[in-house]
Amino acid sequence: MPNHGFYFDQTRCTNCLTCVVACKDWHNIPAGPISRIRIKTIEEGRYPELHVSFLLQCCFHCARPGCVEACPVQAIRKRGDNGVVIVDPESCPGKESCGLCSKECPYDAPQFGAEENAKMQKCDFCVERLTQGLKPICVAACPMRALDAGPLDELMRKYGGVRAAEGFTFSSKIEPSVIFKVKAKPTQGD
């Protein structure tokens, strides 16, 4: 099974949030707490030696997703054809009744709305676009080309195999399907 994943280039991301807006628009997600994709700002140091980088946060469609194992009603599953982890919101018992998926995901991928007993939702890799041979909408929208997506083995051949980045720790237990180009910290005198 080809496991699909993301590539994120920290050297290109400017935190413009076009990916976030495009995702919300594509999936008709109203303004509010739900963002299937997020960009985290990481700041270190003190002026004049300040380092700022950005980090992609979404579902990384792990090889062995803990959310799938944690779901007591099998509302979350990993597709056999492309490795995308999808959720059936109709089967989800909801945040107040369960919420076990969010406790098992170290990357905060499961999202819940503000409504009573909100159902889980998360990045679905724009699976309807994927079946048409298209990239996820966040990738298509990124003006800096900081994002790419596709079969993980192809991404690794194209971009290398860096699996950790500033603010992100790779879990060998669940194996998130993401690779990075890391933004290096400046050295003294740069």
C-alpha positions in Angstrom: 0.0 0.0 0.0 1.5 3.4 -1.0 1.2 5.6 2.1 0.6 9.2 1.1 2.1 12.0 3.1 3.2 15.6 3.2 6.4 17.5 2.5 6.9 20.8 4.3 9.7 23.3 3.5 10.3 25.5 6.6 12.7 27.6 4.5 9.9 28.7 2.2 6.8 29.0 4.5 6.1 32.7 5.4 3.0 31.9 7.6 0.7 33.6 5.1 -2.0 31.1 6.1 -3.3 30.6 2.5 -3.3 26.9 3.1 -5.5 27.3 6.2 -8.0 29.6 4.4 -8.0 27.4 1.3 -8.8 24.3 3.4 -11.6 26.0 5.3 -13.1 27.3 2.1 -12.8 23.9 0.2 -14.4 22.0 3.1 -17.0 24.6 3.9 -15.7 25.0 7.5 -17.2 28.0 9.2 -15.1 30.6 11.1 -14.3 29.2 14.5 -12.0 26.8 16.3 -11.8 24.1 13.5 -8.7 24.3 11.3 -7.8 21.0 9.7 -4.4 22.5 8.8 -2.6 24.9 11.0 0.8 26.7 10.9 2.6 27.1 14.2 5.1 29.9 14.8 8.2 28.9 16.7 10.3 31.7 18.1 13.6 31.2 19.8 16.4 33.5 21.1 16.5 37.2 21.9 17.2 40.2 19.8 19.4 40.5 17.9 19.8 36.7 17.7 16.2 35.7 17.1 15.2 32.7 15.1 11.7 32.3 13.8 10.4 29.2 11.9 7.0 27.8 11.0 5.6 24.3 11.4 2.9 22.5 9.5 0.3 21.0 11.9 -2.4 18.6 10.5 -3.1 14.9 10.2 0.0 13.2 9.1 -1.8 10.0 8.0 0.5 7.9 10.1 1.6 4.4 9.1 0.2 3.0 12.4 -2.3 5.7 13.6 -3.1 5.7 17.3 -6.4 7.4 16.6 -7.6 4.3 14.6 -6.7 2.0 17.4 -8.3 4.2 20.1 -11.7 4.7 18.4 -14.1 2.3 20.1 -16.6 2.4 17.2 -14.3 2.2 14.2 -15.3 5.6 13.0 -11.7 6.2 12.0 -10.0 4.0 9.4 -6.9 3.9 7.2 -7.7 3.4 3.5 -5.9 0.5 2.0 -5.4 2.1 -1.4 -3.5 5.2 -0.4 -3.0 5.1 3.4 -5.1 8.1 4.0 -6.7 8.2 7.5 -10.4 9.1 7.2 -13.2 9.6 9.7 -16.9 8.9 9.4 -18.5 11.7 11.5 -21.8 10.0 11.6 -20.3 7.1 13.5 -18.2 9.3 15.8 -19.7 9.3 19.3 -18.5 12.9 19.8 -16.2 14.9 22.0 -18.2 14.7 25.3 -19.1 11.0 24.8 -15.6 9.9 23.8 -12.7 12.0 22.5 -10.2 9.1 22.8 -8.8 9.9 19.3 -7.5 13.3 20.5 -5.8 11.8 23.5 -3.9 9.3 21.3 -2.7 11.8 18.6 0.6 13.5 19.6 0.1 16.0 16.7 -3.3 17.4 17.7 -4.9 16.4 14.4 -8.4 15.5 15.7 -10.5 18.7 15.8 -13.8 19.3 17.5 -16.2 22.2 16.9 -17.8 24.3 19.7 -21.2 22.8 19.3 -22.5 20.3 21.9 -20.9 16.8 21.6 -19.1 17.9 18.4 -18.0 15.1 16.0 -14.3 14.7 15.2 -13.0 16.0 12.0 -9.5 16.3 10.6 -7.4 16.6 7.4 -8.7 14.0 5.0 -5.9 14.7 2.4 -8.6 16.0 0.2 -9.3 12.4 -0.7 -11.9 13.4 -3.4 -9.2 15.4 -5.1 -6.7 12.6 -4.7 -9.0 10.2 -6.5 -9.0 12.7 -9.4 -5.2 12.8 -9.5 -5.0 16.2 -7.9 -3.0 17.4 -4.9 -4.7 18.5 -1.6 -6.1 22.0 -1.8 -3.5 23.3 0.8 -0.7 22.2 -1.6 -2.4 23.7 -4.7 -3.0 27.0 -2.8 0.5 27.6 -1.3 2.0 30.6 -3.0 5.5 29.8 -1.7 5.4 26.2 -2.8 6.3 25.2 0.8 4.0 22.2 0.7 3.8 19.1 -1.4 2.0 15.8 -1.1 1.9 12.4 -2.6 3.2 8.8 -2.0 5.7 9.1 0.8 8.3 7.0 -1.0 8.2 9.4 -4.0 8.4 12.5 -1.7 11.5 11.0 0.0 13.2 10.4 -3.4 12.4 13.9 -4.4 13.1 15.8 -1.2 15.2 13.5 1.1 14.2 11.7 4.3 14.3 14.3 7.1 11.6 13.2 9.5 12.0 15.8 12.3 12.0 19.6 12.4 12.0 22.4 14.9 8.9 21.9 17.1 8.2 18.5 15.6 9.3 15.1 17.0 9.0 12.0 14.8 7.2 9.1 16.6 8.6 5.8 15.5 5.6 4.1 17.2 3.0 5.6 14.8 5.3 6.8 11.9 3.7 10.1 10.7 3.8 10.4 6.9 5.7 13.7 6.7 9.1 14.9 5.6 10.8 18.3 6.1 13.3 20.7 4.7 14.4 22.3 8.0 15.1 26.0 8.4 18.6 26.1 9.9 19.3 28.4 12.9 21.8 31.1 12.1 25.3 30.7 13.5 27.2 33.4 15.4 28.3 36.1 13.1 25.7 35.5 10.4 
